[in-house]
């Protein structure tokens, strides 16, 4: 009994609901995908430089594919940053205010981030639909592939922000997916 009490004091409470389990899984696998995308970008750029300077024949598709992959890596990585609180915050100012005000401000911040994520979903969907008939030069992929990460990232940001709001209302913390 005494050991359990010490463990409960040592560990901060964490949201353990179904949304947290889903979001932690989404966050972890999204980060795996972004790391794989980053490795692919490095490989593609290396191949392009090697082709240009060693073979004197640069592949025409390499730059376009690297640019598309950068969209996926940055947008999906940003969503994971929202989940794991790795984004830029106003914490330096929030530590100066009383805790009851700080929690309210944090809820407002996460609500605004969720609204921004919803705007990403909506506008990404509209823009993607408007260019779906066009092809990316040198790749022959539909132009809509550039807007998929915007929609997916926005959806994840909404989910992750809701999780943070619920945790704040329960006076708990969201544990990063990497612990």
C-alpha positions, -999 to +999 in steps of 0.1 A: +000+000+000+028+024+009+047+016-023+016+022-044+011+056-028+047+066-034+044+055-071+012+075-074+029+106-060+060+101-082+041+098-114+018+126-127-017+116-135-023+109-172-053+107-194-058+070-200-090+070-221-096+056-255-088+089-272-054+090-256-046+054-266-057+061-302-038+094-303-006+080-289-007+052-315-014+077-343+013+100-330+039+072-328+032+057-363+030+092-378+065+100-364+078+067-378+064+077-412+080+112-410+114+097-401+111+073-431+101+103-453+131+122-441+154+093-449+138+091-483+143+128-489+180+125-480+183+095-504+166+112-532+186+144-529+218+124-527+208+105-558+200+138-576+234+153-566+252+121-576+234+121-609+241+157-616+278+159-607+291+123-612+269+109-640+263+143-656+226+132-659+203+146-632+170+127-628+141+149-636+118+135-611+140+138-580+134+174-571+096+172-575+094+140-554+116+155-527+094+186-525+063+165-521+079+144-494+089+176-476+052+185-473+044+152-458+073+153-433+068+188-421+030+188-419+027+154-402+057+162-379+039+194-369+008+174-359+029+151-338+045+182-322+010+194-312+003+160-295+036+158-277+037+195-268+068+200-289+055+232-305+064+267-297+044+279-267+039+308-244+050+289-214+074+316-203+045+340-198+021+314-184+043+305-155+038+340-142+001+337-138-019+318-111-026+281-120-064+285-123-059+313-149-031+293-166-054+263-172-080+285-187-055+302-210-041+268-221-076+256-229-082+286-251-048+280-268-057+244-275-091+254-288-075+279-311-051+253-323-080+229-329-098+256-350-066+261-370-065+224-376-101+224-387-093+252-411-064+232-425-088+202-431-114+224-448-092+245-469-069+216-478-099+196-490-112+225-511-078+232-526-071+196-533-104+191-550-098+222-572-065+207-586-073+170-586-075+169-624-039+182-628-007+163-628+026+171-611+052+176-638+079+149-639+060+126-615+027+120-633+009+120-599-023+139-594-017+174-579-040+165-550-011+145-534+003+178-523-028+186-503-033+152-486-008+159-458-026+192-451-059+175-446-045+146-426-023+168-404-052+192-397-074+162-387-047+149-363-042+184-349-079+186-341-078+152-324-047+160-304-060+194-293-092+178-280-072+153-260-052+182-245-084+201-236-099+170-220-067+164-200-067+201-188-103+198-177-095+167-157-064+184-143-041+158-160-012+159-184-010+142-218+019+118-217+041+120-249+039+090-272+076+085-269+078+076-232 
